[in-house]
Amino acid sequence: MSSAPAPAIGRVSGSGLVFAVVAYLLWGFLPVLFFGLRPSGAIEIVSWRIVLSLIFCALLVTVTRSWPRLLAILKDRTAVLTLALAAVFILINWLVYVFASVSGHVVEASLGYFTNPIVTVLLGVIILRERLRPLQWVAIGVSAAAVLVLAIGYGAFPWIALTLAFSFGLYGLIKKRVSSRADAVSGLSIETAVLSPLALVALVVVGTSTGLTIGTVGPLHTVLMLSVGVATAVPLILFAAAARRLPLVYLGLVQYIAPLMQLIVGVYFLHENMPPERWLGFGIVWLALAILTADMFAHGIRQRSAAAAVGEGAP
């Protein structure tokens, strides 16, 4: 989601690592924020998240004097349509994630983000016709076994986890196509602008049916609701800064901080049920991630070796 992709292999930036860790720590704490807003329900929370994110992005664009860059992107029809399509998938992701956070399914949400790297590889095969290395196929097979174990052992299909994984994976693939033309703030500004009319309609419907909760539950609830825009945009900006400074290998490893924190929050703070069969399913997913990570490092080493060989033979 950065304006410039990080190099596949390169020097590790200390500031880049700090930006990445802080971004994923903030994403890891999001379930706590949404759990505190549970009297509102997922639709109201996501609607305010869209509207307040747009307001925060507009203020940020104004402070950084980035309106010319944003207007230039708006003149690019292909970029705008691509971001509008990305907005559809991030809307699905936000709705399911907030629903999971307020309804006691944070653990399953964490499973979705643990599974996301594997789903992204699978989407590369299905959509981009990429050829996978043998260990990548093994990781996909192991993760499929994990889904089977969770579905049979836990007695329910992990639809929350898979919806989160596939919606965010598709969002990432779409954003890749426009990453060189739209920076993180401009991209989020356009995405939330596309979704804002729908969000405003949803707020009107909620307000006329059950009534909006903002300002009625208590001061803390109101402050938390007003913070969802900042809580959405700040980690994204930090991630974009990290992606410009870190090799993809290290960025890929840091991403596991968020679902690990979500798992901890769900199990130890929200006391969600974690029977042995669910631990087994998570264990199999972690095995798949270990295989995928080992393949990633091995491939990076081979690339460096090949580059060194070419360099030594160059005139």
RODO-2510 file (C-alpha; in nm, 4 decimals, decimal comma):
residues 315
     n   res          X          Y          Z
     1     m     0,0000     0,0000     0,0000
     2     s     0,2978     0,2243    -0,0321
     3     s     0,3705     0,4502    -0,3240
     4     a     0,6988     0,2694    -0,3907
     5     p     0,7550    -0,0986    -0,3320
     6     a     1,0280    -0,2034    -0,0950
     7     p     1,3258    -0,3817    -0,2442
     8     a     1,3106    -0,7576    -0,2304
     9     i     1,6517    -0,7811    -0,0691
    10     g     1,8449    -0,4935     0,0782
    11     r     1,9750    -0,3120     0,3797
    12     v     1,7466    -0,3108     0,6823
    13     s     1,6462     0,0394     0,7913
    14     g     1,6103     0,0901     1,1649
    15     s     1,3448     0,3571     1,1191
    16     g     1,1637     0,1364     0,8683
    17     l     1,1546    -0,1471     1,1195
    18     v     1,0182     0,0865     1,3889
    19     f     0,7476     0,2162     1,1530
    20     a     0,6461    -0,1395     1,0603
    21     v     0,6371    -0,2663     1,4196
    22     v     0,4324     0,0320     1,5411
    23     a     0,1900    -0,0020     1,2480
    24     y     0,1257    -0,3695     1,3188
    25     l     0,1032    -0,3096     1,6947
    26     l    -0,1686    -0,0514     1,6306
    27     w    -0,3508    -0,2927     1,3987
    28     g    -0,3176    -0,5592     1,6669
    29     f    -0,4939    -0,3352     1,9211
    30     l    -0,7872    -0,2514     1,6910
    31     p    -1,0104    -0,5294     1,8340
    32     v    -0,9879    -0,3590     2,1747
    33     l    -1,1085    -0,0316     2,0216
    34     f    -1,3961    -0,1981     1,8380
    35     f    -1,4894    -0,4099     2,1408
    36     g    -1,5248    -0,0871     2,3388
    37     l    -1,7678     0,0335     2,0721
    38     r    -1,9819    -0,2836     2,0693
    39     p    -2,3063    -0,1038     2,1782
    40     s    -2,3021     0,0609     1,8342
    41     g    -2,2967    -0,2475     1,6127
    42     a    -2,0781    -0,3181     1,3102
    43     i    -2,2713    -0,1108     1,0544
    44     e    -2,2633     0,2112     1,2568
    45     i    -1,8978     0,1630     1,3533
    46     v    -1,7851     0,0995     0,9945
    47     s    -1,9946     0,3891     0,8636
    48     w    -1,8340     0,6307     1,1104
    49     r    -1,4956     0,4758     1,0311
    50     i    -1,5403     0,5608     0,6633
    51     v    -1,6676     0,9152     0,7178
    52     l    -1,4156     1,0061     0,9882
    53     s    -1,1272     0,8537     0,7903
    54     l    -1,2218     1,0722     0,4952
    55     i    -1,2287     1,3829     0,7176
    56     f    -0,8922     1,2952     0,8734
    57     c    -0,7376     1,2295     0,5304
    58     a    -0,8724     1,5620     0,3988
    59     l    -0,7134     1,7424     0,6947
    60     l    -0,3874     1,5544     0,6409
    61     v    -0,3829     1,6352     0,2692
    62     t    -0,4439     2,0011     0,3559
    63     v    -0,1696     2,0161     0,6200
    64     t     0,0830     1,8453     0,3912
    65     r    -0,0294     2,0542     0,0917
    66     s    -0,0915     1,7397    -0,1117
    67     w    -0,4088     1,8524    -0,2913
    68     p    -0,2298     1,8893    -0,6290
    69     r    -0,1110     1,5284    -0,6083
    70     l    -0,4580     1,4065    -0,5085
    71     l    -0,6261     1,6039    -0,7872
    72     a    -0,3777     1,4609    -1,0374
    73     i    -0,4753     1,1092    -0,9303
    74     l    -0,8452     1,1984    -0,9641
    75     k    -0,7817     1,2891    -1,3292
    76     d    -0,6492     0,9369    -1,3895
    77     r    -0,9693     0,7437    -1,4653
    78     t    -0,8006     0,4039    -1,4483
    79     a    -0,6497     0,4786    -1,1085
    80     v    -0,9825     0,6030    -0,9689
    81     l    -1,1741     0,2977    -1,0971
    82     t    -0,9073     0,0681    -0,9554
    83     l    -0,9273     0,2383    -0,6149
    84     a    -1,3073     0,2203    -0,6282
    85     l    -1,2838    -0,1563    -0,6808
    86     a    -1,0355    -0,1777    -0,3929
    87     a    -1,2857     0,0143    -0,1786
    88     v    -1,5437    -0,2617    -0,2291
    89     f    -1,3103    -0,5256    -0,0867
    90     i    -1,1892    -0,3108     0,2023
    91     l    -1,5542    -0,2416     0,2905
    92     i    -1,6200    -0,6158     0,3086
    93     n    -1,3050    -0,6591     0,5157
    94     w    -1,3950    -0,3808     0,7590
    95     l    -1,7532    -0,5004     0,8065
    96     v    -1,6500    -0,8594     0,8793
    97     y    -1,3583    -0,7546     1,1006
    98     v    -1,5667    -0,5165     1,3105
    99     f    -1,8455    -0,7750     1,3355
   100     a    -1,5874    -1,0284     1,4590
   101     s    -1,4523    -0,7789     1,7136
   102     v    -1,7895    -0,6878     1,8648
   103     s    -1,9418    -1,0383     1,8583
   104     g    -1,6682    -1,2422     2,0275
   105     h    -1,4846    -1,3769     1,7219
   106     v    -1,1498    -1,1972     1,7550
   107     v    -0,9620    -1,5300     1,7568
   108     e    -1,1150    -1,6290     1,4235
   109     a    -1,0293    -1,2839     1,2873
   110     s    -0,6666    -1,3382     1,3884
   111     l    -0,6753    -1,6697     1,2009
   112     g    -0,7820    -1,4769     0,8910
   113     y    -0,4775    -1,2517     0,9061
   114     f    -0,2457    -1,5427     0,9825
   115     t    -0,3863    -1,7103     0,6702
   116     n    -0,3660    -1,3969     0,4542
   117     p    -0,0077    -1,4491     0,3248
   118     i    -0,0973    -1,7991     0,2072
   119     v    -0,4210    -1,6777     0,0478
   120     t    -0,2245    -1,4021    -0,1286
   121     v     0,0051    -1,6663    -0,2806
   122     l    -0,2995    -1,8686    -0,3889
   123     l    -0,4613    -1,5614    -0,5464
   124     g    -0,1397    -1,5036    -0,7389
   125     v    -0,1868    -1,8448    -0,8997
   126     i    -0,5596    -1,8030    -0,9702
   127     i    -0,5643    -1,4403    -1,0870
   128     l    -0,2103    -1,3586    -1,1994
   129     r    -0,1290    -1,7080    -1,3311
   130     e     0,1917    -1,7128    -1,1290
   131     r     0,3963    -2,0317    -1,1060
   132     l     0,4582    -2,1443    -0,7518
   133     r     0,7697    -2,3062    -0,6108
   134     p     0,7252    -2,6544    -0,4561
   135     l     0,7373    -2,5316    -0,0945
   136     q     0,4696    -2,2733    -0,1697
   137     w     0,2408    -2,5534    -0,2905
   138     v     0,3179    -2,7462     0,0286
   139     a     0,2249    -2,4414     0,2395
   140     i    -0,1080    -2,4064     0,0558
   141     g    -0,1827    -2,7769     0,1048
   142     v    -0,1003    -2,7604     0,4763
   143     s    -0,3212    -2,4524     0,5222
   144     a    -0,6089    -2,6284     0,3451
   145     a    -0,5691    -2,9133     0,5953
   146     a    -0,5878    -2,6545     0,8761
   147     v    -0,9200    -2,5211     0,7452
   148     l    -1,0527    -2,8788     0,7303
   149     v    -0,9415    -2,9479     1,0882
   150     l    -1,1030    -2,6261     1,2120
   151     a    -1,4274    -2,6897     1,0243
   152     i    -1,4622    -3,0498     1,1476
   153     g    -1,3129    -3,0194     1,4955
   154     y    -1,4694    -2,6868     1,5901
   155     g    -1,8014    -2,7687     1,4289
   156     a    -1,8277    -2,4563     1,2137
   157     f    -1,6795    -2,3410     0,8849
   158     p    -1,4290    -2,0571     0,9528
   159     w    -1,6100    -1,8124     0,7242
   160     i    -1,4937    -1,5040     0,9151
   161     a    -1,1277    -1,6015     0,8814
   162     l    -1,1526    -1,6903     0,5122
   163     t    -1,3592    -1,3823     0,4245
   164     l    -1,1021    -1,1591     0,5946
   165     a    -0,8113    -1,3381     0,4268
   166     f    -0,9593    -1,3332     0,0758
   167     s    -1,1037    -0,9797     0,0937
   168     f    -0,7734    -0,8352     0,2174
   169     g    -0,5771    -1,0468    -0,0292
   170     l    -0,7875    -0,9182    -0,3197
   171     y    -0,7598    -0,5647    -0,1825
   172     g    -0,3814    -0,5982    -0,1787
   173     l    -0,3660    -0,7333    -0,5341
   174     i    -0,5831    -0,4490    -0,6638
   175     k    -0,3830    -0,1862    -0,4749
   176     k    -0,0624    -0,3242    -0,6270
   177     r    -0,1861    -0,2185    -0,9701
   178     v    -0,2153     0,1435    -0,8619
   179     s     0,0576     0,1675    -0,5948
   180     s     0,2972     0,3534    -0,8247
   181     r     0,0348     0,6226    -0,8945
   182     a    -0,1396     0,6647    -0,5588
   183     d     0,0306     0,7042    -0,2207
   184     a    -0,1273     0,5668     0,0973
   185     v    -0,3105     0,8846     0,2047
   186     s    -0,4366     0,9705    -0,1450
   187     g    -0,5481     0,6121    -0,1979
   188     l    -0,7366     0,5978     0,1323
   189     s    -0,8875     0,9415     0,0620
   190     i    -1,0332     0,8245    -0,2688
   191     e    -1,1485     0,4904    -0,1295
   192     t    -1,3319     0,6508     0,1625
   193     a    -1,4747     0,9189    -0,0684
   194     v    -1,6204     0,6422    -0,2853
   195     l    -1,7688     0,4682     0,0200
   196     s    -1,8882     0,7803     0,2063
   197     p    -2,2269     0,8171     0,0296
   198     l    -2,3091     0,4584     0,1225
   199     a    -2,1855     0,5174     0,4776
   200     l    -2,4008     0,8296     0,5151
   201     v    -2,7077     0,6402     0,3907
   202     a    -2,6313     0,3635     0,6420
   203     l    -2,6056     0,6180     0,9254
   204     v    -2,9406     0,7687     0,8260
   205     v    -3,1020     0,4230     0,8174
   206     v    -2,9548     0,3298     1,1558
   207     g    -3,0521     0,6680     1,2989
   208     t    -3,4147     0,6390     1,1879
   209     s    -3,4534     0,2745     1,2892
   210     t    -3,2646     0,1918     1,6097
   211     g    -3,1004     0,5305     1,6665
   212     l    -2,7332     0,6307     1,6490
   213     t    -2,5342     0,5570     1,9623
   214     i    -2,2615     0,8197     1,9214
   215     g    -2,2932     1,0751     2,2009
   216     t    -2,5519     0,8683     2,3889
   217     v    -2,3588     0,5846     2,5554
   218     g    -2,1008     0,7859     2,7458
   219     p    -1,8000     1,0195     2,7060
   220     l    -1,5483     0,7323     2,6610
   221     h    -1,7611     0,5693     2,3919
   222     t    -1,7903     0,9014     2,2087
   223     v    -1,4150     0,9627     2,2224
   224     l    -1,3446     0,6099     2,0984
   225     m    -1,5898     0,6511     1,8099
   226     l    -1,4382     0,9842     1,7089
   227     s    -1,0926     0,8223     1,7081
   228     v    -1,1716     0,5516     1,4512
   229     g    -1,0673     0,7746     1,1611
   230     v    -0,7240     0,8365     1,3107
   231     a    -0,6958     0,4701     1,4126
   232     t    -0,7590     0,3737     1,0500
   233     a    -0,5270     0,6200     0,8776
   234     v    -0,2228     0,6361     1,1097
   235     p    -0,1189     0,2662     1,0868
   236     l    -0,1629     0,2800     0,7094
   237     i     0,0668     0,5820     0,6833
   238     l     0,3269     0,4171     0,9082
   239     f     0,3057     0,1000     0,7001
   240     a     0,3601     0,2998     0,3808
   241     a     0,6687     0,4610     0,5363
   242     a     0,7985     0,1187     0,6416
   243     a     0,7373    -0,0341     0,2987
   244     r     0,9591     0,2311     0,1389
   245     r     1,2460     0,1496     0,3762
   246     l     1,2328    -0,2265     0,4399
   247     p     1,3033    -0,5285     0,2216
   248     l     0,9883    -0,7301     0,1550
   249     v     1,1334    -1,0283     0,3426
   250     y     1,1441    -0,8366     0,6711
   251     l     0,8132    -0,6630     0,6083
   252     g     0,6585    -1,0057     0,5547
   253     l     0,7849    -1,1295     0,8904
   254     v     0,6706    -0,8237     1,0851
   255     q     0,3136    -0,8654     0,9550
   256     y     0,2570    -1,1581     1,1946
   257     i     0,2654    -0,9162     1,4909
   258     a    -0,0944    -0,8008     1,4312
   259     p    -0,2693    -1,1417     1,4209
   260     l    -0,0556    -1,2641     1,7119
   261     m    -0,1722    -0,9688     1,9201
   262     q    -0,5312    -1,0262     1,8080
   263     l    -0,5027    -1,3883     1,9221
   264     i    -0,3675    -1,2783     2,2609
   265     v    -0,6442    -1,0193     2,2985
   266     g    -0,9127    -1,2709     2,2049
   267     v    -0,7898    -1,5517     2,4317
   268     y    -0,6475    -1,3741     2,7366
   269     f    -0,8392    -1,0454     2,7512
   270     l    -1,1761    -1,1248     2,5945
   271     h    -1,1707    -1,4871     2,7158
   272     e    -1,2933    -1,6385     2,3898
   273     n    -1,3316    -2,0146     2,3755
   274     m    -1,0139    -2,1926     2,2565
   275     p    -1,0679    -2,5723     2,2603
   276     p    -0,7826    -2,8122     2,1695
   277     e    -0,9065    -2,8618     1,8111
   278     r    -0,8837    -2,4884     1,7491
   279     w    -0,5265    -2,4815     1,8859
   280     l    -0,4514    -2,7730     1,6519
   281     g    -0,5910    -2,5794     1,3558
   282     f    -0,3832    -2,2736     1,4467
   283     g    -0,0764    -2,4951     1,4872
   284     i    -0,1193    -2,6329     1,1357
   285     v    -0,1575    -2,2788     0,9974
   286     w     0,1637    -2,1759     1,1760
   287     l     0,3385    -2,4763     1,0211
   288     a     0,2243    -2,3592     0,6781
   289     l     0,3536    -2,0079     0,7531
   290     a     0,6884    -2,1518     0,8684
   291     i     0,7183    -2,3398     0,5379
   292     l     0,6250    -2,0270     0,3420
   293     t     0,8733    -1,8142     0,5380
   294     a     1,1550    -2,0689     0,4912
   295     d     1,0871    -2,0714     0,1173
   296     m     1,0872    -1,6910     0,1115
   297     f     1,4291    -1,6711     0,2768
   298     a     1,5717    -1,9514     0,0609
   299     h     1,4471    -1,7778    -0,2538
   300     g     1,5974    -1,4486    -0,1358
   301     i     1,9352    -1,6126    -0,0773
   302     r     1,9249    -1,7691    -0,4253
   303     q     1,8430    -1,4301    -0,5762
   304     r     2,1370    -1,2676    -0,3977
   305     s     2,3706    -1,5455    -0,5067
   306     a     2,2547    -1,5124    -0,8661
   307     a     2,2964    -1,1332    -0,8544
   308     a     2,6477    -1,1699    -0,7104
   309     a     2,7393    -1,4174    -0,9842
   310     v     2,6166    -1,1816    -1,2527
   311     g     2,8048    -0,8949    -1,0913
   312     e     3,1322    -1,0908    -1,0858
   313     g     3,0978    -1,1816    -1,4517
   314     a     3,0062    -0,8318    -1,5653
   315     p     3,2654    -0,6325    -1,7645
***
